[in-house]
Amino acid sequence: MNREEPVNSDAFENFGNSDELVELGQQLRVDSVRAAAAAGSGHPTSSMSAADLMAVLLARYFRYDFDRPDHPGNDRFVLSKGHASPLLYAAYKAAGAIDDEELLTFRKLGSRLEGHPTPQRLPWVETATGSLGQGLPIGVGIALAGKRLDHSDSRVWVLCGDSEMAEGSIWEAADAAGFERLDNLTVIVDVNRLGQRGPTRYGHDLDVYARRFRAFGWHAVEVDGHDVDAVDRAYDEAVSTTGQPTAIIARTLKGKGVKGVEDHEGLHGKPLKDADEAIEELGGVRDLRVQVQEPPSARSLRAVGDGSLELPRWDEGEKVATRDAYGQALAALGAARGDVVALDGEVGDSTRSEFFGKEHPERYFECYIAEQQMVATAVGFARLGWTPYASTFAAFFTRAFDFVRMAAVSGAGINLNGSHAGVSIGQDGPSQMGLEDLATMRTVHDSTVLYPSDANSTAKLVAAMADLDGIRYLRTSRGESPVIYGPDEEFPVGGSKVLRSSDGDRLTIVAAGVTLHEALAAADALGREGVPVRVIDLYSVKPVDQATLREAAEDTGCLLTVEDHREEGGIGDAVLEAFLDGRPVPRLARLAVRTMPGSASPEEQLHAAGIDAETIAASARLLVEEGVAP
Amino acid sequence: MNREEPVNSDAFENFGNSDELVELGQQLRVDSVRAAAAAGSGHPTSSMSAADLMAVLLARYFRYDFDRPDHPGNDRFVLSKGHASPLLYAAYKAAGAIDDEELLTFRKLGSRLEGHPTPQRLPWVETATGSLGQGLPIGVGIALAGKRLDHSDSRVWVLCGDSEMAEGSIWEAADAAGFERLDNLTVIVDVNRLGQRGPTRYGHDLDVYARRFRAFGWHAVEVDGHDVDAVDRAYDEAVSTTGQPTAIIARTLKGKGVKGVEDHEGLHGKPLKDADEAIEELGGVRDLRVQVQEPPSARSLRAVGDGSLELPRWDEGEKVATRDAYGQALAALGAARGDVVALDGEVGDSTRSEFFGKEHPERYFECYIAEQQMVATAVGFARLGWTPYASTFAAFFTRAFDFVRMAAVSGAGINLNGSHAGVSIGQDGPSQMGLEDLATMRTVHDSTVLYPSDANSTAKLVAAMADLDGIRYLRTSRGESPVIYGPDEEFPVGGSKVLRSSDGDRLTIVAAGVTLHEALAAADALGREGVPVRVIDLYSVKPVDQATLREAAEDTGCLLTVEDHREEGGIGDAVLEAFLDGRPVPRLARLAVRTMPGSASPEEQLHAAGIDAETIAASARLLVEEGVAP
């Protein structure tokens, strides 16, 4: 809470009758207009369409303790149409959570009231929105956690725009919610018929949306979104519906209440021209206060593990795929920690997350082939304090990249595991090869990117990532590779391992994952030829071990990076971070996947891409002898 | 065609009765089993479920000239469930397009028959699949081009799996197709009830899928996918339905025809254990040949422009946003070239693609807020020879990144324009800021990434990108910036411009877009202090102008990159490509967006992120005087 002074509870209205609700709706409109006017930008008309929907929800149905945003009994509200933030902030003011002075800081430098709301700034915001089509999927994740993990009675309310119904992610979410029978979830669709640049596909045809939600297993109600009694009945119907989520399809007018803008095109995302006149037309500034219902008392029923983590252990020389180590380590982590949950995009037999599923079925979530919803569910789980691990092929996280990007805006703590990295998967071909994942995950704000090359290091990193902040990405491989570390070796995030080293090293090879083993073979061959080279296992791609790379640069003068990934944005670029302080940079060369692979065996793929031991050795010779790169 | 010998047309069957169709289905199964057995991997059971559906289509409905894959009258077939490639190749063999010897090269190094089909290898494949949920969207794009651009009578057939119905992109596509009334489109859903790791959400409940397609405006037919007569009737219904696309929801069994695998779990993506026995159970190897119907004669009715390109021109010193220049240049390009089409994700008033829409409404496609479908539509258009430009906010291309990745696998030539790049958009906040786009687009295979900083260079690049190969990405900015180049200046892709230069330059600042103007201001301030620095406009981020960067490195010894983008994968990493030949690397330093921005004015954002003129000048001083980076 950021109340300037103790709120006088006498100021709170009862909202027992429709007139009071109408007044509250008008206040939310007025405050939306005022906030946007003060900012000189923002989306008041998109706020005005949903003001009555918000008023009835806030005064009659929403159960929330603004002093305790983490109260386990709290309902959760998600503003999927994030651009209608003035409405959200106007509601916060009506609830006494912020004061009028703060309301008018909207969109200003340093304000908590951003153009699109984020939980990094405001504790009552469940997730960052503003990329349309994400609020409902994340709301589904929260509702799923409430129902299947927390077994709570709290409800999830999501306010969507009609424009975002065109996003596939909405129907991915609708599918998941219908299938999971999430009767703790209500979506309110504010059908104001106008998008940013003009009418939506279906205008005020409410039935189109209702039919679709019904086809996806939902209960659907059509309603006049400006008739507070009808809205009240619709909410009542939503909370009394069991076995199905409810969609309330509300007919509204954009800019409702001000004739000059109401239902007019071309006014999206613009403050009202004459705010004072509009406020007068809306009946002037009010200061109604809503006593939001207290949440029912509830306890967090978090399952606890036995607390002692016993990671799987492998002997050096065993041949184990890092994806197998991932699955086993995750299962072990799940035994030790009751907060760990696993999700998979219908490839758990490939990513090996099914190992977790077999041991902890109540905390394993089959998300089917719906990567966006999988990541959204993970974000929802994280919001409720769970520690999710979501797995699919590295290639298929590209499908959910906007969700990963927005999770970073939310500051959500989620673990992502991308398996089947690189050309070394073999015959399945480029559609299944994660070749862009290091680049995409590295560019995410405050992310961690890990890429182990053996089973023991994988297990250690699976455990370590659980307690980091932000987006944590672990890249695993399909094929088996030899265990090269003992089970007691430690792998701090941000570290690396120097695996071959001598005083006379003439070059440093930096690699990770499958190419590390190729690099070791190359180094051994070069050593036999009298060309000693250093080899670094860069298992922590972000953050990168700057000290070790600098030392190698000083000692050997030249770094050759080798990666089963595109040449842009991966390990080759990551090593550069050690040399951005203006001081001398070593000579650099890079081996990466520059071709479009086809089907072939893993060995053929590594050779064709020029990242196998033979090519590494040949490149190293060139660099050492001729001073030029391949 | 790759026929080893002229095909004897006597060998072709008539397929006038059901028994022959049943035989053909069995042949497709046998050949799928044989191909996977020869490869030792692949997805025969997923092929066997759809074999009868394919047999009836090929023998009775599909109109195609395998000698002329670009025949304008050709029907188009898209295998959305790309892992069922053995079935596709078995069908090619039955059609006489490949021979049995080639069939058995499946998944081998150098074979055209990849694990998942791609048009880069086979001329009859319309688009690369293998990332589920993409075939239907791209099929919708092809059908839309056929109907609205080519006005052809050809039909588009898409074979989907039931697992991929969980992907939101399927419903994004269904929405677009239903709304556009694409009655030239038929989707066949092979409901074999089993995904990779187990049952799908809805098993054999065909009605779930039919209800959904109907809710999205489709005609839907439920059918036994192993009853060739019923399938025949369903196809007949599809081709005679007008005003709506048709979905054929077919109940099938995975592994159909071989008792040991039929409808069994745990056999996805695995060759049959005893192929010989299975082939015997399926009635043995056959060599039926299908005389696929010739396409109706048709001409390509490509609209032609007037041929003379008159790009808009601006005077130096004018203040123009590069997004405005993009819109105007695109409209001019559309006047000169009839093959240019524009698509937008319901933000055409922001990206300015609406300028094109106003002048060429018949070639402007409003895709609504459905970025995946927008990119898929562009891929479909490109397949039919059109030159698409798809625009949305740079941030929202992250939603479609898997489609961009797969478009590169297809070798599709598409132009993408991402507007509202970086923190400099101001108040709208991080959800709307393109901060990861350079990294994601650079890592795409064979992509081109352009980032102009003034209106005239934008116009030239808009025209230049039309004729490049692969994915071409243009980044534009929201705010106005001064025109710094004359309208006759040329901007070759892969080039750069040196805007400040002297013999005594002590540092080179490399920038593009909004930071270029900040860099120029910093350079001028430094010059007044007696610290001459070079400034390079890196408008071509990929490919990068290696020669100019190397010369700058030799002359000044140190490069400072400045970008309105995350520090990973953008301009800072791009310059490194000039120094990967093993020769000495200059000192490097980097200014980029390292914080999570909130709402603030554009100027405040640039300052807070440390990429404004003041910070650039301060950093340059440190580098020049102290030799250390900020």
Contacts between the chains, C-beta under 8 A, distances in Angstrom:
chain1	res1	chain2	res2	distance
A	39	B	427	6.8
A	41	B	426	7.9
A	41	B	427	5.0
A	41	B	428	7.8
A	42	B	427	7.7
A	82	B	431	6.6
A	107	B	427	4.5
A	107	B	599	4.3
A	108	B	599	6.9
A	108	B	600	7.2
A	109	B	598	7.4
A	109	B	599	7.3
A	109	B	600	3.9
A	109	B	601	7.1
A	109	B	604	4.9
A	109	B	608	7.6
A	110	B	598	7.4
A	110	B	600	7.8
A	111	B	598	7.4
A	111	B	599	6.6
A	113	B	599	7.8
A	114	B	429	4.7
A	114	B	598	5.2
A	114	B	599	4.5
A	115	B	427	5.1
A	115	B	428	4.5
A	115	B	429	4.3
A	115	B	432	7.6
A	115	B	599	4.6
A	116	B	428	6.9
A	116	B	429	5.1
A	116	B	430	8.0
A	116	B	431	4.6
A	116	B	432	7.2
A	118	B	429	7.6
A	118	B	430	7.6
A	118	B	431	8.0
A	118	B	598	7.9
A	120	B	596	6.7
A	121	B	598	6.7
A	128	B	430	7.7
A	128	B	431	6.2
A	129	B	431	6.9
A	130	B	428	7.5
A	130	B	429	6.6
A	130	B	430	7.9
A	130	B	431	2.7
A	130	B	432	6.1
A	131	B	395	6.9
A	131	B	396	6.6
A	131	B	399	7.1
A	131	B	431	5.2
A	132	B	369	5.3
A	133	B	369	7.0
A	133	B	399	7.8
A	163	B	346	6.6
A	163	B	368	7.2
A	163	B	369	5.2
A	164	B	369	5.8
A	166	B	172	7.0
A	166	B	175	6.1
A	166	B	346	7.5
A	166	B	368	4.0
A	166	B	369	4.8
A	166	B	370	4.5
A	167	B	168	7.1
A	167	B	172	6.8
A	167	B	369	5.7
A	167	B	370	6.1
A	167	B	399	7.8
A	168	B	167	7.1
A	168	B	168	2.8
A	168	B	169	4.7
A	168	B	170	7.1
A	168	B	171	5.3
A	168	B	172	3.4
A	168	B	173	7.8
A	168	B	370	6.8
A	168	B	372	5.9
A	168	B	373	7.4
A	169	B	168	4.7
A	169	B	399	8.0
A	170	B	168	7.2
A	171	B	168	5.3
A	171	B	171	3.7
A	171	B	172	7.5
A	172	B	166	6.9
A	172	B	167	6.8
A	172	B	168	3.4
A	172	B	171	7.5
A	173	B	168	7.8
A	175	B	166	6.1
A	175	B	201	7.4
A	179	B	201	5.2
A	195	B	346	5.2
A	195	B	368	7.2
A	195	B	369	7.1
A	196	B	346	5.8
A	196	B	347	5.8
A	196	B	349	6.6
A	196	B	350	7.2
A	197	B	346	6.0
A	197	B	347	6.7
A	197	B	348	5.4
A	197	B	349	4.4
A	197	B	350	7.9
A	197	B	354	6.9
A	200	B	368	7.1
A	201	B	175	7.4
A	201	B	179	5.3
A	201	B	368	5.8
A	208	B	215	7.9
A	211	B	215	4.3
A	212	B	212	7.6
A	212	B	215	4.5
A	212	B	216	6.8
A	214	B	215	7.4
A	215	B	208	7.9
A	215	B	211	4.3
A	215	B	212	4.5
A	215	B	214	7.4
A	215	B	215	4.0
A	216	B	212	6.8
A	346	B	163	6.6
A	346	B	166	7.6
A	346	B	195	5.2
A	346	B	196	5.8
A	346	B	197	6.0
A	347	B	196	5.8
A	347	B	197	6.7
A	348	B	197	5.4
A	349	B	196	6.7
A	349	B	197	4.4
A	350	B	196	7.2
A	350	B	197	7.9
A	354	B	197	6.9
A	368	B	163	7.2
A	368	B	166	4.0
A	368	B	195	7.2
A	368	B	200	7.1
A	368	B	201	5.9
A	369	B	132	5.3
A	369	B	133	7.0
A	369	B	163	5.2
A	369	B	164	5.8
A	369	B	166	4.8
A	369	B	167	5.7
A	369	B	195	7.1
A	370	B	166	4.5
A	370	B	167	6.1
A	370	B	168	6.8
A	372	B	168	5.9
A	373	B	168	7.4
A	395	B	131	6.9
A	395	B	402	7.8
A	395	B	405	7.5
A	396	B	131	6.6
A	396	B	402	7.0
A	398	B	401	4.7
A	398	B	402	4.1
A	398	B	405	5.2
A	399	B	131	7.1
A	399	B	133	7.8
A	399	B	167	7.8
A	399	B	169	8.0
A	399	B	401	7.6
A	399	B	402	4.0
A	401	B	398	4.7
A	401	B	399	7.6
A	401	B	401	4.5
A	401	B	402	7.6
A	401	B	440	7.0
A	402	B	395	7.8
A	402	B	396	7.0
A	402	B	398	4.1
A	402	B	399	4.0
A	402	B	401	7.6
A	405	B	395	7.5
A	405	B	398	5.2
A	405	B	436	6.1
A	406	B	431	6.4
A	408	B	596	7.5
A	409	B	430	4.9
A	409	B	431	5.9
A	409	B	596	6.8
A	411	B	596	7.8
A	426	B	41	7.9
A	427	B	39	6.7
A	427	B	41	4.9
A	427	B	42	7.7
A	427	B	107	4.4
A	427	B	115	5.2
A	428	B	41	7.7
A	428	B	115	4.5
A	428	B	116	6.9
A	428	B	130	7.5
A	429	B	114	4.7
A	429	B	115	4.3
A	429	B	116	5.1
A	429	B	118	7.6
A	429	B	130	6.6
A	430	B	116	8.0
A	430	B	118	7.6
A	430	B	128	7.7
A	430	B	130	7.9
A	430	B	409	4.9
A	431	B	82	6.6
A	431	B	116	4.6
A	431	B	118	8.0
A	431	B	128	6.2
A	431	B	129	6.9
A	431	B	130	2.8
A	431	B	131	5.2
A	431	B	406	6.4
A	431	B	409	5.9
A	432	B	115	7.5
A	432	B	116	7.1
A	432	B	130	6.1
A	435	B	443	7.9
A	435	B	445	7.7
A	436	B	405	6.1
A	436	B	440	7.4
A	436	B	443	4.5
A	436	B	444	6.9
A	439	B	439	5.5
A	439	B	440	7.0
A	439	B	442	7.4
A	439	B	443	3.8
A	439	B	568	7.6
A	439	B	569	5.2
A	440	B	401	7.1
A	440	B	436	7.4
A	440	B	439	7.0
A	440	B	440	5.6
A	440	B	443	7.0
A	442	B	439	7.4
A	442	B	568	4.3
A	442	B	569	6.5
A	443	B	435	7.9
A	443	B	436	4.5
A	443	B	439	3.8
A	443	B	440	7.0
A	443	B	566	4.7
A	443	B	568	4.3
A	443	B	569	4.6
A	443	B	570	7.8
A	444	B	436	6.9
A	444	B	566	7.9
A	445	B	435	7.7
A	445	B	566	6.7
A	445	B	596	5.6
A	446	B	596	7.5
A	542	B	568	7.5
A	558	B	582	6.8
A	566	B	443	4.8
A	566	B	444	7.9
A	566	B	445	6.7
A	568	B	439	7.6
A	568	B	442	4.4
A	568	B	443	4.4
A	568	B	542	7.5
A	568	B	569	6.5
A	568	B	573	6.9
A	568	B	574	7.9
A	569	B	439	5.3
A	569	B	442	6.5
A	569	B	443	4.6
A	569	B	568	6.5
A	569	B	569	3.9
A	569	B	573	6.6
A	570	B	443	7.8
A	572	B	576	7.8
A	572	B	580	7.7
A	573	B	568	6.9
A	573	B	569	6.6
A	573	B	573	4.3
A	573	B	576	6.9
A	574	B	568	7.9
A	576	B	572	7.8
A	576	B	573	6.9
A	576	B	576	6.0
A	576	B	588	7.1
A	579	B	585	7.9
A	579	B	588	6.4
A	580	B	572	7.7
A	580	B	588	5.8
A	580	B	589	5.8
A	580	B	590	5.2
A	580	B	629	5.8
A	581	B	589	7.3
A	581	B	628	5.9
A	581	B	629	4.5
A	582	B	558	6.8
A	582	B	587	5.4
A	582	B	588	7.7
A	582	B	589	5.0
A	582	B	622	7.6
A	582	B	623	5.0
A	582	B	626	7.9
A	582	B	627	5.6
A	582	B	628	4.7
A	582	B	629	3.8
A	583	B	587	6.7
A	583	B	627	7.0
A	583	B	628	7.1
A	584	B	587	6.3
A	585	B	579	7.9
A	585	B	585	4.0
A	585	B	586	7.0
A	585	B	587	6.3
A	585	B	588	5.8
A	586	B	585	7.0
A	587	B	582	5.4
A	587	B	583	6.6
A	587	B	584	6.3
A	587	B	585	6.3
A	588	B	576	7.1
A	588	B	579	6.4
A	588	B	580	5.8
A	588	B	582	7.6
A	588	B	585	5.7
A	589	B	580	5.8
A	589	B	581	7.3
A	589	B	582	4.9
A	590	B	580	5.2
A	596	B	120	6.7
A	596	B	408	7.5
A	596	B	409	6.8
A	596	B	411	7.8
A	596	B	445	5.6
A	596	B	446	7.6
A	598	B	109	7.4
A	598	B	110	7.4
A	598	B	111	7.4
A	598	B	114	5.2
A	598	B	118	8.0
A	598	B	121	6.7
A	599	B	106	8.0
A	599	B	107	4.3
A	599	B	108	6.8
A	599	B	109	7.3
A	599	B	111	6.6
A	599	B	113	7.8
A	599	B	114	4.5
A	599	B	115	4.7
A	600	B	108	7.2
A	600	B	109	3.9
A	600	B	110	7.8
A	601	B	109	7.1
A	604	B	109	4.9
A	608	B	109	7.6
A	622	B	582	7.5
A	623	B	582	5.0
A	627	B	582	5.7
A	627	B	583	7.0
A	628	B	581	5.9
A	628	B	582	4.8
A	628	B	583	7.1
A	629	B	580	5.8
A	629	B	581	4.5
A	629	B	582	3.8
